[in-house]
Amino acid sequence: MTDDVQDAPHEESHGGALGARLNWLRAAVLGANDGVVSTAGLVVGVAGATEDRSTLLTAGLAGLLAGSMSMAAGEYVSVSTQRDSEKAALAQEKRELREYPEAELVELTGLLEDRGLSPEVAREAAEQLTSRDALRAHARVELGIDPDALTNPWHAAWASFLAFTVGALLPLLAIVLPPSAWRLPVTVVSVLGALALTGWSSARTGSAAVRPAVWRNMAGGALAMAVTYGAGSLLGAAGV
């Protein structure tokens, strides 16, 4: 091995840190994707009924705000529930460590054995981990929780709000900025391009096949726009 390779800094991410970053990235991509699809469906549907720019802008802004607030509230509730569950599990583990320390040591030893350590090494490792920080050891090995990195509902809510808003801005601007004759084609092309990008991103973050993910994403968005545009055109023709 060369000196350059030996001296190169090792920056590979491991364990929970990498998993947490991937989860945040995946959530951001999906939030942006929801913003694109839902707002595009809304404004294209309204465009099927009317060409009035102020009506399209009002509908688009209403959809953007309603969607982003709904996403943020839903994410806050979901992550708050997860955080409460994590804190309850940690509290129970702390109580068990206080009341049954030997049983917990045996349990930790067994968990380390299940991960491939020999009984002797597992026992020694369990004793060392327990002497340093028993709660943290059990949290990570038994519960899969990092006590120093509990999920934050406010971070999740703001991330969902911003991701949805960024995604929703594209179809909103595409439908109100171009001249009347170009609004629909510009919006459709812009939305399909954005969906191709979010499909590619979600596939790469999940190490999945890119082409099927991109086509599914684009097909779903195209279907949503076609259905809402058809409904809007029928309502517009009926004078509703």
N, C-alpha and C positions, 0 to 999 in steps of 0.2 A: 504494500500500500504506500502511495506517495505521501510526501510531507504535506502537499496541498490538501489531499483528502483527509489526512489525519487532523490537520489544523482547521478544517472547515467547521464553522459553527453548526451544531445540530439543533435545528429549529422545528423538527417534526412535532406536531401536536398529538397528544394521546388522550384516550379515555374520555371523561366527561366533558372536558373543555372543547374538544373537537365535536362531540355529539351536540353540545349546546349551541355551538356556532352554526352547525348544519341545520338544527331545528329552527333557529332564528332566521336563517337565510331562506329555508323552505317556507316558513310562515310569511316572510316578506314577499316572496314570489307569488304565493297563493293569494295574498291580500291584494297585490297589484293586479293579478289576473281577475279576481272578483270585481275590482273596480272597473277594469276595462270592459268586461262582459256585461255587467249589470247596467252600467251607464250607457254603453253603446246600444244595448237593447232598448233602453228607455228613450234615448234621443232619436234613434232611428224609427221607433214606433211613433213618436210624436211627429217626426218629419213626414211619415206616411199620411198624416192627417192634415198638417198645415206646413206652410213655408215661412211663417212669421218668425223672424229671428228672435224677438224678445220672448216669444212663447217657448222656443227651443232652449234659449238660455235659462229661462226660469225653471223649466222642467229638468234640465241638466244639472243646474245648481242644487235643486231640491233633492234630486237623486244622489248627487255626490255627498251632500251633507247627511242625508238620512242613512246612506250606506256606510259612510265612514264612522258615524256615531254608533250605528248598530254593531259594526265590526269591533269597535273599541270597547263597547259595553259588554259584548259577548266574550271577548278575549279577557277582559278584566274579571268577569264572573268565573270563567273557566279556570284561569290561572290562580285566582284567589282560592278556589276550591282545592286545586292541586297543592297550593302552599299550605293551606290548613291541614290537609292530609299528611303532608310531609312533617309539619310541626307536631302533629299528634303522634305520628310514628316515632319521632325522635323523643318525645316526652315519655312514651311508653317504654322505649328502649332504655332511657335514663333510669326510669323506675325499676326496671328489671335488673339492670346492672347494680343498683343499690341494694336490692333485696335478694338477688340470687347471683352473686358474682361468680361463683364456681360453675354453676350451670351455664352461664353465659360464656365463660371461658371454654367450656367443653363444646358449646355450640359453635363458637368462632373457630375452634380447632377443626371441627367437622366440616365447616364451610371451606376452609383452606385445603383440607384433604380433597374435597370435591373438585377443587380447582387443579389438582394434580400433584400436590405436595405429599411427601411421605408422612406417616403419622408423627415421627419424631420431629421432622422439620416443621410440620404444621403446628405442633404443640409449642415449639420454641418461638415460632413467628407470632403465634397468638399471644403468648406471654409478653413478648416485646411490644407488640402493638397495644396490648391492654395497659402495660405500664406507662406507655407514652400518652395515649389518649383513648381510653376504652370506648367512649361514645362515638368518636370519629371513626374508629376502626369498625365497629358494628354498623354504623350508618353506611359506610362505603361498601363493606363486604356483604353484609346481610340485607340491607335495605336498598342499596344502590343510590344513596343520597349523599351529596356533598353538603355538610352542614354550613360551609362557608359560601355556598352558591345556591341558596334556595331561590326558586322562581320568584320573579318580581311582577306582580299584576299590573303595576303602573307602566313599567317598561313595555310589557306585552301590549297594553292598551294603546299606548302612543305609537308603537311600531305598527300595529294594525291600522290605526287611524291614518298615519302618514302613507303607508303602502297603498291603502285603498284610494286615498286622495290622489296620489301620483298617478295611479292607473286610471282613475276616472277623468282626470284632466285631459287626457289625450282625445277620447271621443267627444268630450264637451267642446274643446277648442276646434276640433276637426269639423264639427257640425255647424258652428256659428261663425267662423272666420271666413271661409271661402264664399264666393258668389253662390247664389241660389242653385244654379245649374250644376255646380261642382260639389255641393255639400255631401250628397249621398255617396258618390264614388270615392271622394277623398276620405270620408269617414270609414267606409268599408275597407279600403286598402290600408289605412293607418291602423285600424283595429286588428285586421288579420296579421299585419306585420308585428304588432305588439304581442299578439297571442303566440305567434311563432317564437318570438324571443322568450316569453315566459315559459312556454312549453320546453324549449331547449334548456333554459336555466333550471327548471324543476327536474328535468331528466338528468342533467349533469350533477346536481347536488345529491340526487338519489342514486347515482351510478346506474341508471336505467338506460334502455335503448332510446336514442334521441328522436329518430324519425317517427315512430308510432306516437310518442308523446306530443310532438309538434303537430302532427296531423289531427290527433284527437282534440287538441286544444283549439285549433283553427276551425275544425268541423263544428265543435260545440258553439263557438262564437258566431260562426256563419248561420247556424240553425237558429240561434237566439235572435239575431238581427232579422232574418227572413220572417220568422213567426211574428215578431212585434211590428215589423213594417207592414206585413199583410194585415194584421189586426188594425193598425192605424189607418191604412188605406181604406179598409172597409168602413170604419167609423167616419172617416172624412167624407167618403162618398155618400154615406147615409145622412150627412149633415149633423152628426152628433158633436 
